[in-house]
Amino acid sequence: MFRDSLQGMVDRLAGGMAGILMGLDGIAVDAYTKPGEEGLDIQTVGMELAHAVGQMRKAAAQLEVGQLRELTVKADQLVVLVTFITDEYFVACAVKPEASFGKARYLMRLLAPQIQAEL
């Protein structure tokens, strides 16, 4: 159901690898991996992110800095951008390090209201 939306986001990004809509419980709603990037297990990335995101949200609440809206995880070979859709769901986009993070964030902000309306 959400795969087409995720695919549209990932395919519009030079360096886009995969996208996932996931609940904070670690259960994926839908995912897309670009052809040629099948070595990236976006399901596992999403599950690990769900735990980390939950901890970051708790930290933000304890620090009283407001609601966590975005999160970026940057590694040598992979960058994962996370945008919250609702209190229970987030979208993550995996990109290569040379990809345009600004464009990825922009596309995720465009996608968020569409997914929110469908949830």
LUMRO-360866 format. One record per atom (N, C-alpha, C): x, y, z. Coordinates in steps of 0.05 Angstrom, whole numbers, plus 5000, padded with zeros to 4 digits. Layout:
% LUMRO-360866
XYZ/...
//
This chain:
% LUMRO-360866
501649765000/500050005000/501750255000/503850255017/505650495018/508150465001/508450224990/510850164974/511350354951/509250424937/509450614914/510550884923/509550974946/510451234957/513351224965/514151004978/516950974987/518750954962/517850804942/519350774918/519751044904/517651194902/517851464890/519951634903/519951624930/521951784945/524751684940/525251424942/527951314939/528951354910/527251294891/528051314863/528651604853/527551794867/528052074860/530752174871/532052014888/534552094900/536851964887/538752114876/541252004867/542651904892/543251654893/544451534917/542451414937/539851434930/537851314946/538051004945/537750874968/538050584969/535450444976/534150544997/531750405007/530150595025/527650525029/525850675046/524050485061/523250565085/521550385101/519650555118/517150465121/515250575139/515050375162/515550465186/515750275208/514450395233/513350215249/512350285275/514550285296/514150435317/516150435339/516450165352/514549985347/514649715358/516649535342/517749645320/519649495304/518449325282/515849365278/514449215256/514149395232/515249305210/515049455185/512249455173/511249685165/508749695151/509149635121/511249765110/511949715082/514749805077/516049705057/518849775051/519349745021/521449885012/522349864985/525349884984/526649704969/529549714964/529949744934/531549934927/532149984898/533649744886/532849674862/534349454848/537349504848/538849304854/541749324856/542749374884/540849434902/541549494930/540549274949/540049034937/538848814953/540648724976/543148794976/544948724998/544348885023/542849095021/541949255044/539349135055/539449035079/537048925092/535649145107/533849285093/532449515104/530649435127/529649185127/528049095150/529649095176/532048985174/533748975198/534649255206/535349425187/536049695193/533649835208/531249795198/528949915210/528449815238/528749555242/528349445269/530249555289/532849575281/534849695299/534249985304/533450125283/532750405286/530450455305/528450275304/526150305321/526950325350/528750145358/529650155386/531150415392/533050485375/534550735379/532750975379/530850985361/529051215359/527351235385/526451005394/524951005420/526551125442/529151055444/530851155465/531351455461/531751545437/532151835432/529651995439/527351885434/524852025441/524652055471/525351845485/525251855515/527252065525/529652065513/531652265521/530652555516/529452595493/528352865487/526252945507/524552755515/522452815535/523652875562/525652725570/526952775596/528453035596/529553115574/530953365572/529053605568/526553545563/524553745559/525253935536/526153815513/526853975490/524753965468/522553845474/520453825454/520453555440/518553525422/518253265408/520453225387/521552985386/523452915366/522152895339/523153035319/521853035292/523552895271/526152925273/527952795253/530352695267/531552495254/534052375264/535752285241/538352335242/540152245221/542252065233/542751835221/544851655230/546851635206/549251715211/551251715189/553551525196/553951335178/556151145180/557851175155/560051035154/561951055131/560650995105/558950785104/557850695079/554750735076/553550855096/550650875096/549751105113/547851255103/546551465119/543551405120/542451415144/539551355147/538251605159/536251715145/534851945154/532051845164/531251945186/528651865198/526952115202/524452085193/522452295198/520052165211/518952295232/516652185246/514152265231/512352065228/509852115214/507652165235/507651995256/505752025278/507351955303/505951935326/507351855351/508151565349/506951405332/507551125330/509051035306/509251205285/510551115260/512551315250/514651205237/516651375224/517351265196/518451445180/519451365154/522451395155/523951195145/526851205144/527651175115/529651325107/530751315080/533751265082/534651045070/537550975070/538751075044/540851225046/542251345023/545251295025/546551315003/549451295002/550551555014/553051555025/554151795038/554352035019/554651984993/554952204974/552252324965/550052214974/547452304966/546852584978/544952714967/544152984977/542252945001/543252995025/541552965049/539353165049/539853405039/537853605038/535453525021/536053404997/533853314980/532453084993/533852905006/532552685020/530652785042/531552975057/529853085078/527353225066/527853365044/525653505031/523553295021/524453085007/522652884997/521152745020/522452705042/521152575065/519052765077/519553025078/517553215088/515153225069/515553185043/513353175024/511752925028/513052705033/511752445035/510252415062/511152535083/509952505109/506952555110/505952785100/503052825101/501452625085/502552535062/501152335046/500852075062/502951985074/502851735090/501051775114/501252005128/499652055151/496652035144/495952145121/493152145112/492151855107/493951685097/493251405091/493151225116/494751305137/494751145161/492051175175/
//
